[in-house]
Amino acid sequence: MKKYKGGCICGEVKFTVNLDDKLRVYNCHCIDCRKKVGGMITIIDLREDAIEVDKTKLGTYEHLGGSGNLIKKYYCKKCTAPILTYVDKWKKLYLYAGMLDDISILKTANNIYYEDSHFPFMEIKENKIKL
């Protein structure tokens, strides 16, 4: 595992995160993610206790996902940039990949939940995107 830094656009929220050498990165196209940010999102699956962040600077929003399970979103209280999402269905916490200061470590990502909700201008084959 290696430690990385990141934060929101306004700089109010800063974090460090321990990430595996082989990252579990996903481009999620589900309707919940699309409605949250206006398009697909790229997220990193985190191990338990992998992130160090001042949670007092994070706002939360909870809703039920398409599966009927709880989704909890954490965002900067000042600029509202999304930082983390907890998906109760998988009992997993995900980091929005764009919040990392150094995104050069993101070499590949699997597309998920794209079958019925990806943008029609995207051609998705074998979990890869071609624009």
MIFI-324999 format. One record per atom (N, C-alpha, C): residue number from 1; residue in one letter; x, y, z. Coordinates in nm, 2 decimals. Layout:
<sites>
{i: NUM&aa: A&x: X&y: Y&z: Z}
...
</sites>
This chain:
<sites>
{i: 1&aa: M&x: 0.08&y: -0.12&z: 0.00}
{i: 1&aa: M&x: 0.00&y: 0.00&z: 0.00}
{i: 1&aa: M&x: 0.09&y: 0.12&z: 0.00}
{i: 2&aa: K&x: 0.04&y: 0.23&z: -0.06}
{i: 2&aa: K&x: 0.11&y: 0.35&z: -0.07}
{i: 2&aa: K&x: 0.02&y: 0.47&z: -0.04}
{i: 3&aa: K&x: 0.07&y: 0.57&z: 0.03}
{i: 3&aa: K&x: -0.01&y: 0.68&z: 0.07}
{i: 3&aa: K&x: -0.01&y: 0.79&z: -0.03}
{i: 4&aa: Y&x: -0.13&y: 0.85&z: -0.06}
{i: 4&aa: Y&x: -0.16&y: 0.95&z: -0.15}
{i: 4&aa: Y&x: -0.23&y: 1.07&z: -0.09}
{i: 5&aa: K&x: -0.22&y: 1.18&z: -0.15}
{i: 5&aa: K&x: -0.29&y: 1.30&z: -0.09}
{i: 5&aa: K&x: -0.40&y: 1.35&z: -0.19}
{i: 6&aa: G&x: -0.50&y: 1.42&z: -0.14}
{i: 6&aa: G&x: -0.60&y: 1.48&z: -0.23}
{i: 6&aa: G&x: -0.68&y: 1.58&z: -0.15}
{i: 7&aa: G&x: -0.78&y: 1.63&z: -0.22}
{i: 7&aa: G&x: -0.87&y: 1.73&z: -0.16}
{i: 7&aa: G&x: -0.97&y: 1.79&z: -0.26}
{i: 8&aa: C&x: -1.05&y: 1.87&z: -0.21}
{i: 8&aa: C&x: -1.16&y: 1.93&z: -0.29}
{i: 8&aa: C&x: -1.10&y: 2.05&z: -0.37}
{i: 9&aa: I&x: -1.19&y: 2.11&z: -0.45}
{i: 9&aa: I&x: -1.15&y: 2.22&z: -0.53}
{i: 9&aa: I&x: -1.12&y: 2.35&z: -0.45}
{i: 10&aa: C&x: -1.19&y: 2.38&z: -0.34}
{i: 10&aa: C&x: -1.16&y: 2.50&z: -0.26}
{i: 10&aa: C&x: -1.05&y: 2.48&z: -0.16}
{i: 11&aa: G&x: -1.01&y: 2.36&z: -0.14}
{i: 11&aa: G&x: -0.90&y: 2.33&z: -0.05}
{i: 11&aa: G&x: -0.94&y: 2.31&z: 0.10}
{i: 12&aa: E&x: -1.06&y: 2.33&z: 0.13}
{i: 12&aa: E&x: -1.11&y: 2.31&z: 0.27}
{i: 12&aa: E&x: -1.09&y: 2.17&z: 0.32}
{i: 13&aa: V&x: -1.12&y: 2.07&z: 0.23}
{i: 13&aa: V&x: -1.11&y: 1.93&z: 0.27}
{i: 13&aa: V&x: -0.98&y: 1.88&z: 0.20}
{i: 14&aa: K&x: -0.90&y: 1.83&z: 0.29}
{i: 14&aa: K&x: -0.77&y: 1.76&z: 0.24}
{i: 14&aa: K&x: -0.77&y: 1.62&z: 0.31}
{i: 15&aa: F&x: -0.71&y: 1.53&z: 0.24}
{i: 15&aa: F&x: -0.71&y: 1.39&z: 0.30}
{i: 15&aa: F&x: -0.58&y: 1.32&z: 0.25}
{i: 16&aa: T&x: -0.55&y: 1.22&z: 0.33}
{i: 16&aa: T&x: -0.45&y: 1.12&z: 0.28}
{i: 16&aa: T&x: -0.52&y: 0.98&z: 0.28}
{i: 17&aa: V&x: -0.48&y: 0.90&z: 0.18}
{i: 17&aa: V&x: -0.54&y: 0.77&z: 0.16}
{i: 17&aa: V&x: -0.44&y: 0.67&z: 0.13}
{i: 18&aa: N&x: -0.45&y: 0.55&z: 0.19}
{i: 18&aa: N&x: -0.37&y: 0.44&z: 0.16}
{i: 18&aa: N&x: -0.43&y: 0.36&z: 0.05}
{i: 19&aa: L&x: -0.36&y: 0.34&z: -0.06}
{i: 19&aa: L&x: -0.42&y: 0.27&z: -0.17}
{i: 19&aa: L&x: -0.33&y: 0.15&z: -0.21}
{i: 20&aa: D&x: -0.40&y: 0.04&z: -0.25}
{i: 20&aa: D&x: -0.33&y: -0.08&z: -0.29}
{i: 20&aa: D&x: -0.24&y: -0.05&z: -0.42}
{i: 21&aa: D&x: -0.14&y: -0.14&z: -0.44}
{i: 21&aa: D&x: -0.06&y: -0.13&z: -0.56}
{i: 21&aa: D&x: -0.15&y: -0.15&z: -0.68}
{i: 22&aa: K&x: -0.24&y: -0.25&z: -0.67}
{i: 22&aa: K&x: -0.34&y: -0.28&z: -0.78}
{i: 22&aa: K&x: -0.47&y: -0.22&z: -0.74}
{i: 23&aa: L&x: -0.51&y: -0.11&z: -0.79}
{i: 23&aa: L&x: -0.63&y: -0.03&z: -0.76}
{i: 23&aa: L&x: -0.75&y: -0.10&z: -0.81}
{i: 24&aa: R&x: -0.86&y: -0.09&z: -0.74}
{i: 24&aa: R&x: -0.99&y: -0.13&z: -0.79}
{i: 24&aa: R&x: -1.07&y: 0.00&z: -0.82}
{i: 25&aa: V&x: -1.06&y: 0.03&z: -0.95}
{i: 25&aa: V&x: -1.12&y: 0.16&z: -1.00}
{i: 25&aa: V&x: -1.24&y: 0.13&z: -1.09}
{i: 26&aa: Y&x: -1.35&y: 0.20&z: -1.08}
{i: 26&aa: Y&x: -1.47&y: 0.18&z: -1.16}
{i: 26&aa: Y&x: -1.52&y: 0.31&z: -1.21}
{i: 27&aa: N&x: -1.57&y: 0.30&z: -1.34}
{i: 27&aa: N&x: -1.65&y: 0.41&z: -1.40}
{i: 27&aa: N&x: -1.79&y: 0.36&z: -1.38}
{i: 28&aa: C&x: -1.87&y: 0.43&z: -1.29}
{i: 28&aa: C&x: -2.00&y: 0.39&z: -1.26}
{i: 28&aa: C&x: -2.10&y: 0.48&z: -1.35}
{i: 29&aa: H&x: -2.19&y: 0.41&z: -1.42}
{i: 29&aa: H&x: -2.28&y: 0.48&z: -1.51}
{i: 29&aa: H&x: -2.42&y: 0.47&z: -1.46}
{i: 30&aa: C&x: -2.44&y: 0.42&z: -1.33}
{i: 30&aa: C&x: -2.58&y: 0.40&z: -1.28}
{i: 30&aa: C&x: -2.66&y: 0.53&z: -1.28}
{i: 31&aa: I&x: -2.79&y: 0.52&z: -1.27}
{i: 31&aa: I&x: -2.87&y: 0.64&z: -1.27}
{i: 31&aa: I&x: -2.84&y: 0.73&z: -1.14}
{i: 32&aa: D&x: -2.81&y: 0.66&z: -1.03}
{i: 32&aa: D&x: -2.78&y: 0.74&z: -0.91}
{i: 32&aa: D&x: -2.66&y: 0.83&z: -0.92}
{i: 33&aa: C&x: -2.56&y: 0.77&z: -0.98}
{i: 33&aa: C&x: -2.43&y: 0.85&z: -1.00}
{i: 33&aa: C&x: -2.45&y: 0.95&z: -1.11}
{i: 34&aa: R&x: -2.52&y: 0.92&z: -1.22}
{i: 34&aa: R&x: -2.55&y: 1.01&z: -1.32}
{i: 34&aa: R&x: -2.63&y: 1.13&z: -1.27}
{i: 35&aa: K&x: -2.73&y: 1.11&z: -1.19}
{i: 35&aa: K&x: -2.81&y: 1.22&z: -1.14}
{i: 35&aa: K&x: -2.73&y: 1.30&z: -1.03}
{i: 36&aa: K&x: -2.63&y: 1.23&z: -0.97}
{i: 36&aa: K&x: -2.55&y: 1.30&z: -0.86}
{i: 36&aa: K&x: -2.46&y: 1.40&z: -0.92}
{i: 37&aa: V&x: -2.39&y: 1.37&z: -1.03}
{i: 37&aa: V&x: -2.29&y: 1.46&z: -1.09}
{i: 37&aa: V&x: -2.31&y: 1.49&z: -1.23}
{i: 38&aa: G&x: -2.41&y: 1.45&z: -1.29}
{i: 38&aa: G&x: -2.44&y: 1.48&z: -1.43}
{i: 38&aa: G&x: -2.38&y: 1.39&z: -1.54}
{i: 39&aa: G&x: -2.32&y: 1.28&z: -1.49}
{i: 39&aa: G&x: -2.25&y: 1.19&z: -1.58}
{i: 39&aa: G&x: -2.20&y: 1.07&z: -1.51}
{i: 40&aa: M&x: -2.12&y: 0.99&z: -1.57}
{i: 40&aa: M&x: -2.06&y: 0.88&z: -1.50}
{i: 40&aa: M&x: -1.95&y: 0.93&z: -1.40}
{i: 41&aa: I&x: -1.92&y: 0.85&z: -1.30}
{i: 41&aa: I&x: -1.82&y: 0.89&z: -1.21}
{i: 41&aa: I&x: -1.71&y: 0.78&z: -1.20}
{i: 42&aa: T&x: -1.59&y: 0.83&z: -1.17}
{i: 42&aa: T&x: -1.48&y: 0.73&z: -1.15}
{i: 42&aa: T&x: -1.45&y: 0.73&z: -1.00}
{i: 43&aa: I&x: -1.46&y: 0.61&z: -0.95}
{i: 43&aa: I&x: -1.44&y: 0.59&z: -0.81}
{i: 43&aa: I&x: -1.34&y: 0.48&z: -0.78}
{i: 44&aa: I&x: -1.28&y: 0.49&z: -0.66}
{i: 44&aa: I&x: -1.18&y: 0.39&z: -0.62}
{i: 44&aa: I&x: -1.23&y: 0.32&z: -0.49}
{i: 45&aa: D&x: -1.24&y: 0.19&z: -0.50}
{i: 45&aa: D&x: -1.28&y: 0.11&z: -0.39}
{i: 45&aa: D&x: -1.18&y: 0.11&z: -0.28}
{i: 46&aa: L&x: -1.22&y: 0.15&z: -0.16}
{i: 46&aa: L&x: -1.12&y: 0.17&z: -0.05}
{i: 46&aa: L&x: -1.13&y: 0.06&z: 0.05}
{i: 47&aa: R&x: -1.02&y: 0.02&z: 0.11}
{i: 47&aa: R&x: -1.02&y: -0.07&z: 0.22}
{i: 47&aa: R&x: -1.07&y: 0.00&z: 0.34}
{i: 48&aa: E&x: -1.11&y: -0.07&z: 0.44}
{i: 48&aa: E&x: -1.16&y: -0.02&z: 0.57}
{i: 48&aa: E&x: -1.04&y: 0.07&z: 0.63}
{i: 49&aa: D&x: -1.08&y: 0.18&z: 0.68}
{i: 49&aa: D&x: -0.99&y: 0.28&z: 0.75}
{i: 49&aa: D&x: -0.87&y: 0.32&z: 0.66}
{i: 50&aa: A&x: -0.89&y: 0.32&z: 0.53}
{i: 50&aa: A&x: -0.78&y: 0.36&z: 0.44}
{i: 50&aa: A&x: -0.77&y: 0.51&z: 0.42}
{i: 51&aa: I&x: -0.87&y: 0.59&z: 0.46}
{i: 51&aa: I&x: -0.86&y: 0.74&z: 0.44}
{i: 51&aa: I&x: -0.86&y: 0.81&z: 0.57}
{i: 52&aa: E&x: -0.78&y: 0.91&z: 0.57}
{i: 52&aa: E&x: -0.77&y: 1.01&z: 0.69}
{i: 52&aa: E&x: -0.82&y: 1.14&z: 0.64}
{i: 53&aa: V&x: -0.94&y: 1.18&z: 0.70}
{i: 53&aa: V&x: -1.00&y: 1.31&z: 0.66}
{i: 53&aa: V&x: -1.07&y: 1.37&z: 0.78}
{i: 54&aa: D&x: -1.08&y: 1.50&z: 0.79}
{i: 54&aa: D&x: -1.15&y: 1.57&z: 0.89}
{i: 54&aa: D&x: -1.30&y: 1.56&z: 0.86}
{i: 55&aa: K&x: -1.37&y: 1.47&z: 0.92}
{i: 55&aa: K&x: -1.51&y: 1.45&z: 0.89}
{i: 55&aa: K&x: -1.60&y: 1.57&z: 0.93}
{i: 56&aa: T&x: -1.55&y: 1.66&z: 1.01}
{i: 56&aa: T&x: -1.63&y: 1.77&z: 1.05}
{i: 56&aa: T&x: -1.64&y: 1.87&z: 0.94}
{i: 57&aa: K&x: -1.56&y: 1.86&z: 0.84}
{i: 57&aa: K&x: -1.56&y: 1.95&z: 0.72}
{i: 57&aa: K&x: -1.65&y: 1.89&z: 0.61}
{i: 58&aa: L&x: -1.71&y: 1.77&z: 0.63}
{i: 58&aa: L&x: -1.79&y: 1.70&z: 0.53}
{i: 58&aa: L&x: -1.93&y: 1.71&z: 0.56}
{i: 59&aa: G&x: -2.01&y: 1.74&z: 0.46}
{i: 59&aa: G&x: -2.16&y: 1.73&z: 0.47}
{i: 59&aa: G&x: -2.20&y: 1.59&z: 0.42}
{i: 60&aa: T&x: -2.32&y: 1.55&z: 0.45}
{i: 60&aa: T&x: -2.37&y: 1.42&z: 0.40}
{i: 60&aa: T&x: -2.50&y: 1.43&z: 0.34}
{i: 61&aa: Y&x: -2.53&y: 1.34&z: 0.25}
{i: 61&aa: Y&x: -2.66&y: 1.33&z: 0.19}
{i: 61&aa: Y&x: -2.69&y: 1.18&z: 0.17}
{i: 62&aa: E&x: -2.80&y: 1.14&z: 0.22}
{i: 62&aa: E&x: -2.84&y: 1.00&z: 0.21}
{i: 62&aa: E&x: -2.96&y: 0.98&z: 0.13}
{i: 63&aa: H&x: -2.96&y: 0.87&z: 0.05}
{i: 63&aa: H&x: -3.08&y: 0.83&z: -0.02}
{i: 63&aa: H&x: -3.08&y: 0.68&z: -0.05}
{i: 64&aa: L&x: -3.19&y: 0.63&z: -0.10}
{i: 64&aa: L&x: -3.20&y: 0.49&z: -0.13}
{i: 64&aa: L&x: -3.16&y: 0.48&z: -0.28}
{i: 65&aa: G&x: -3.07&y: 0.38&z: -0.31}
{i: 65&aa: G&x: -3.03&y: 0.36&z: -0.45}
{i: 65&aa: G&x: -3.13&y: 0.27&z: -0.52}
{i: 66&aa: G&x: -3.10&y: 0.24&z: -0.64}
{i: 66&aa: G&x: -3.19&y: 0.16&z: -0.73}
{i: 66&aa: G&x: -3.21&y: 0.02&z: -0.67}
{i: 67&aa: S&x: -3.12&y: -0.02&z: -0.59}
{i: 67&aa: S&x: -3.13&y: -0.16&z: -0.52}
{i: 67&aa: S&x: -3.22&y: -0.15&z: -0.40}
{i: 68&aa: G&x: -3.26&y: -0.03&z: -0.36}
{i: 68&aa: G&x: -3.33&y: -0.01&z: -0.23}
{i: 68&aa: G&x: -3.25&y: 0.00&z: -0.11}
{i: 69&aa: N&x: -3.11&y: -0.01&z: -0.13}
{i: 69&aa: N&x: -3.02&y: 0.01&z: -0.02}
{i: 69&aa: N&x: -2.97&y: 0.15&z: 0.00}
{i: 70&aa: L&x: -2.92&y: 0.18&z: 0.11}
{i: 70&aa: L&x: -2.88&y: 0.32&z: 0.14}
{i: 70&aa: L&x: -2.75&y: 0.35&z: 0.07}
{i: 71&aa: I&x: -2.74&y: 0.48&z: 0.02}
{i: 71&aa: I&x: -2.62&y: 0.53&z: -0.04}
{i: 71&aa: I&x: -2.60&y: 0.66&z: 0.04}
{i: 72&aa: K&x: -2.48&y: 0.68&z: 0.09}
{i: 72&aa: K&x: -2.45&y: 0.80&z: 0.17}
{i: 72&aa: K&x: -2.33&y: 0.87&z: 0.10}
{i: 73&aa: K&x: -2.35&y: 1.00&z: 0.07}
{i: 73&aa: K&x: -2.25&y: 1.08&z: 0.00}
{i: 73&aa: K&x: -2.19&y: 1.18&z: 0.09}
{i: 74&aa: Y&x: -2.06&y: 1.19&z: 0.08}
{i: 74&aa: Y&x: -1.99&y: 1.29&z: 0.17}
{i: 74&aa: Y&x: -1.93&y: 1.39&z: 0.07}
{i: 75&aa: Y&x: -1.95&y: 1.52&z: 0.11}
{i: 75&aa: Y&x: -1.90&y: 1.63&z: 0.02}
{i: 75&aa: Y&x: -1.85&y: 1.74&z: 0.11}
{i: 76&aa: C&x: -1.77&y: 1.83&z: 0.04}
{i: 76&aa: C&x: -1.71&y: 1.95&z: 0.11}
{i: 76&aa: C&x: -1.83&y: 2.04&z: 0.15}
{i: 77&aa: K&x: -1.84&y: 2.08&z: 0.27}
{i: 77&aa: K&x: -1.94&y: 2.18&z: 0.31}
{i: 77&aa: K&x: -1.93&y: 2.31&z: 0.25}
{i: 78&aa: K&x: -1.81&y: 2.35&z: 0.21}
{i: 78&aa: K&x: -1.79&y: 2.48&z: 0.15}
{i: 78&aa: K&x: -1.81&y: 2.48&z: 0.00}
{i: 79&aa: C&x: -1.74&y: 2.40&z: -0.08}
{i: 79&aa: C&x: -1.76&y: 2.40&z: -0.23}
{i: 79&aa: C&x: -1.85&y: 2.29&z: -0.28}
{i: 80&aa: T&x: -1.90&y: 2.21&z: -0.20}
{i: 80&aa: T&x: -1.99&y: 2.09&z: -0.23}
{i: 80&aa: T&x: -1.92&y: 1.99&z: -0.32}
{i: 81&aa: A&x: -1.79&y: 1.99&z: -0.34}
{i: 81&aa: A&x: -1.73&y: 1.89&z: -0.42}
{i: 81&aa: A&x: -1.75&y: 1.75&z: -0.35}
{i: 82&aa: P&x: -1.79&y: 1.65&z: -0.43}
{i: 82&aa: P&x: -1.81&y: 1.51&z: -0.38}
{i: 82&aa: P&x: -1.67&y: 1.45&z: -0.34}
{i: 83&aa: I&x: -1.66&y: 1.39&z: -0.23}
{i: 83&aa: I&x: -1.54&y: 1.33&z: -0.18}
{i: 83&aa: I&x: -1.55&y: 1.18&z: -0.17}
{i: 84&aa: L&x: -1.65&y: 1.13&z: -0.10}
{i: 84&aa: L&x: -1.67&y: 0.99&z: -0.08}
{i: 84&aa: L&x: -1.81&y: 0.94&z: -0.10}
{i: 85&aa: T&x: -1.83&y: 0.82&z: -0.13}
{i: 85&aa: T&x: -1.97&y: 0.76&z: -0.13}
{i: 85&aa: T&x: -1.96&y: 0.62&z: -0.06}
{i: 86&aa: Y&x: -2.06&y: 0.60&z: 0.03}
{i: 86&aa: Y&x: -2.07&y: 0.47&z: 0.10}
{i: 86&aa: Y&x: -2.19&y: 0.40&z: 0.04}
{i: 87&aa: V&x: -2.17&y: 0.28&z: -0.01}
{i: 87&aa: V&x: -2.28&y: 0.20&z: -0.07}
{i: 87&aa: V&x: -2.31&y: 0.08&z: 0.02}
{i: 88&aa: D&x: -2.42&y: 0.09&z: 0.09}
{i: 88&aa: D&x: -2.46&y: -0.01&z: 0.19}
{i: 88&aa: D&x: -2.48&y: -0.15&z: 0.13}
{i: 89&aa: K&x: -2.52&y: -0.15&z: 0.00}
{i: 89&aa: K&x: -2.54&y: -0.28&z: -0.07}
{i: 89&aa: K&x: -2.41&y: -0.36&z: -0.06}
{i: 90&aa: W&x: -2.30&y: -0.29&z: -0.08}
{i: 90&aa: W&x: -2.17&y: -0.36&z: -0.09}
{i: 90&aa: W&x: -2.09&y: -0.34&z: 0.04}
{i: 91&aa: K&x: -2.14&y: -0.26&z: 0.13}
{i: 91&aa: K&x: -2.07&y: -0.23&z: 0.26}
{i: 91&aa: K&x: -1.93&y: -0.18&z: 0.23}
{i: 92&aa: K&x: -1.92&y: -0.08&z: 0.13}
{i: 92&aa: K&x: -1.80&y: -0.03&z: 0.08}
{i: 92&aa: K&x: -1.80&y: 0.12&z: 0.07}
{i: 93&aa: L&x: -1.68&y: 0.18&z: 0.10}
{i: 93&aa: L&x: -1.66&y: 0.32&z: 0.08}
{i: 93&aa: L&x: -1.58&y: 0.34&z: -0.04}
{i: 94&aa: Y&x: -1.62&y: 0.44&z: -0.12}
{i: 94&aa: Y&x: -1.55&y: 0.47&z: -0.25}
{i: 94&aa: Y&x: -1.51&y: 0.62&z: -0.25}
{i: 95&aa: L&x: -1.39&y: 0.64&z: -0.30}
{i: 95&aa: L&x: -1.33&y: 0.77&z: -0.31}
{i: 95&aa: L&x: -1.35&y: 0.82&z: -0.46}
{i: 96&aa: Y&x: -1.40&y: 0.94&z: -0.47}
{i: 96&aa: Y&x: -1.41&y: 1.00&z: -0.61}
{i: 96&aa: Y&x: -1.26&y: 1.02&z: -0.66}
{i: 97&aa: A&x: -1.23&y: 0.95&z: -0.76}
{i: 97&aa: A&x: -1.09&y: 0.94&z: -0.81}
{i: 97&aa: A&x: -1.03&y: 1.08&z: -0.85}
{i: 98&aa: G&x: -1.11&y: 1.17&z: -0.89}
{i: 98&aa: G&x: -1.07&y: 1.30&z: -0.93}
{i: 98&aa: G&x: -1.03&y: 1.39&z: -0.82}
{i: 99&aa: M&x: -1.05&y: 1.34&z: -0.69}
{i: 99&aa: M&x: -1.01&y: 1.42&z: -0.58}
{i: 99&aa: M&x: -0.86&y: 1.40&z: -0.54}
{i: 100&aa: L&x: -0.80&y: 1.30&z: -0.60}
{i: 100&aa: L&x: -0.66&y: 1.27&z: -0.58}
{i: 100&aa: L&x: -0.58&y: 1.39&z: -0.64}
{i: 101&aa: D&x: -0.47&y: 1.43&z: -0.57}
{i: 101&aa: D&x: -0.38&y: 1.53&z: -0.63}
{i: 101&aa: D&x: -0.31&y: 1.47&z: -0.75}
{i: 102&aa: D&x: -0.27&y: 1.35&z: -0.75}
{i: 102&aa: D&x: -0.19&y: 1.28&z: -0.86}
{i: 102&aa: D&x: -0.28&y: 1.17&z: -0.92}
{i: 103&aa: I&x: -0.34&y: 1.19&z: -1.03}
{i: 103&aa: I&x: -0.42&y: 1.09&z: -1.10}
{i: 103&aa: I&x: -0.34&y: 1.00&z: -1.19}
{i: 104&aa: S&x: -0.21&y: 1.02&z: -1.20}
{i: 104&aa: S&x: -0.13&y: 0.94&z: -1.30}
{i: 104&aa: S&x: -0.13&y: 0.80&z: -1.26}
{i: 105&aa: I&x: -0.17&y: 0.76&z: -1.14}
{i: 105&aa: I&x: -0.17&y: 0.62&z: -1.09}
{i: 105&aa: I&x: -0.29&y: 0.55&z: -1.15}
{i: 106&aa: L&x: -0.39&y: 0.62&z: -1.20}
{i: 106&aa: L&x: -0.51&y: 0.56&z: -1.25}
{i: 106&aa: L&x: -0.49&y: 0.52&z: -1.40}
{i: 107&aa: K&x: -0.46&y: 0.39&z: -1.41}
{i: 107&aa: K&x: -0.42&y: 0.34&z: -1.55}
{i: 107&aa: K&x: -0.54&y: 0.27&z: -1.62}
{i: 108&aa: T&x: -0.63&y: 0.21&z: -1.54}
{i: 108&aa: T&x: -0.74&y: 0.13&z: -1.59}
{i: 108&aa: T&x: -0.86&y: 0.15&z: -1.50}
{i: 109&aa: A&x: -0.98&y: 0.13&z: -1.56}
{i: 109&aa: A&x: -1.10&y: 0.13&z: -1.48}
{i: 109&aa: A&x: -1.20&y: 0.04&z: -1.55}
{i: 110&aa: N&x: -1.28&y: -0.03&z: -1.47}
{i: 110&aa: N&x: -1.39&y: -0.12&z: -1.52}
{i: 110&aa: N&x: -1.52&y: -0.04&z: -1.52}
{i: 111&aa: N&x: -1.59&y: -0.05&z: -1.63}
{i: 111&aa: N&x: -1.72&y: 0.02&z: -1.64}
{i: 111&aa: N&x: -1.83&y: -0.07&z: -1.57}
{i: 112&aa: I&x: -1.91&y: -0.01&z: -1.49}
{i: 112&aa: I&x: -2.02&y: -0.08&z: -1.42}
{i: 112&aa: I&x: -2.15&y: -0.01&z: -1.44}
{i: 113&aa: Y&x: -2.26&y: -0.09&z: -1.44}
{i: 113&aa: Y&x: -2.39&y: -0.04&z: -1.45}
{i: 113&aa: Y&x: -2.41&y: 0.05&z: -1.57}
{i: 114&aa: Y&x: -2.36&y: 0.01&z: -1.68}
{i: 114&aa: Y&x: -2.37&y: 0.09&z: -1.80}
{i: 114&aa: Y&x: -2.47&y: 0.03&z: -1.90}
{i: 115&aa: E&x: -2.52&y: -0.09&z: -1.88}
{i: 115&aa: E&x: -2.60&y: -0.15&z: -1.98}
{i: 115&aa: E&x: -2.73&y: -0.07&z: -2.01}
{i: 116&aa: D&x: -2.79&y: -0.01&z: -1.91}
{i: 116&aa: D&x: -2.92&y: 0.06&z: -1.94}
{i: 116&aa: D&x: -2.91&y: 0.21&z: -1.91}
{i: 117&aa: S&x: -2.79&y: 0.26&z: -1.87}
{i: 117&aa: S&x: -2.80&y: 0.40&z: -1.84}
{i: 117&aa: S&x: -2.67&y: 0.48&z: -1.89}
{i: 118&aa: H&x: -2.59&y: 0.43&z: -1.97}
{i: 118&aa: H&x: -2.48&y: 0.51&z: -2.02}
{i: 118&aa: H&x: -2.53&y: 0.60&z: -2.13}
{i: 119&aa: F&x: -2.45&y: 0.71&z: -2.15}
{i: 119&aa: F&x: -2.48&y: 0.81&z: -2.26}
{i: 119&aa: F&x: -2.48&y: 0.74&z: -2.39}
{i: 120&aa: P&x: -2.58&y: 0.77&z: -2.48}
{i: 120&aa: P&x: -2.58&y: 0.70&z: -2.61}
{i: 120&aa: P&x: -2.46&y: 0.73&z: -2.70}
{i: 121&aa: F&x: -2.38&y: 0.84&z: -2.68}
{i: 121&aa: F&x: -2.27&y: 0.87&z: -2.76}
{i: 121&aa: F&x: -2.14&y: 0.79&z: -2.72}
{i: 122&aa: M&x: -2.15&y: 0.71&z: -2.61}
{i: 122&aa: M&x: -2.04&y: 0.63&z: -2.56}
{i: 122&aa: M&x: -2.06&y: 0.49&z: -2.61}
{i: 123&aa: E&x: -1.96&y: 0.43&z: -2.67}
{i: 123&aa: E&x: -1.96&y: 0.30&z: -2.71}
{i: 123&aa: E&x: -1.87&y: 0.22&z: -2.61}
{i: 124&aa: I&x: -1.94&y: 0.13&z: -2.53}
{i: 124&aa: I&x: -1.87&y: 0.06&z: -2.43}
{i: 124&aa: I&x: -1.87&y: -0.09&z: -2.47}
{i: 125&aa: K&x: -1.74&y: -0.14&z: -2.48}
{i: 125&aa: K&x: -1.72&y: -0.28&z: -2.51}
{i: 125&aa: K&x: -1.62&y: -0.33&z: -2.42}
{i: 126&aa: E&x: -1.64&y: -0.45&z: -2.37}
{i: 126&aa: E&x: -1.55&y: -0.52&z: -2.28}
{i: 126&aa: E&x: -1.50&y: -0.42&z: -2.17}
{i: 127&aa: N&x: -1.59&y: -0.35&z: -2.11}
{i: 127&aa: N&x: -1.57&y: -0.26&z: -2.00}
{i: 127&aa: N&x: -1.48&y: -0.15&z: -2.03}
{i: 128&aa: K&x: -1.46&y: -0.11&z: -2.16}
{i: 128&aa: K&x: -1.38&y: 0.00&z: -2.20}
{i: 128&aa: K&x: -1.47&y: 0.10&z: -2.27}
{i: 129&aa: I&x: -1.43&y: 0.23&z: -2.26}
{i: 129&aa: I&x: -1.51&y: 0.33&z: -2.33}
{i: 129&aa: I&x: -1.43&y: 0.38&z: -2.45}
{i: 130&aa: K&x: -1.51&y: 0.40&z: -2.56}
{i: 130&aa: K&x: -1.46&y: 0.47&z: -2.68}
{i: 130&aa: K&x: -1.55&y: 0.58&z: -2.71}
{i: 131&aa: L&x: -1.50&y: 0.70&z: -2.72}
{i: 131&aa: L&x: -1.58&y: 0.82&z: -2.76}
{i: 131&aa: L&x: -1.56&y: 0.85&z: -2.90}
</sites>
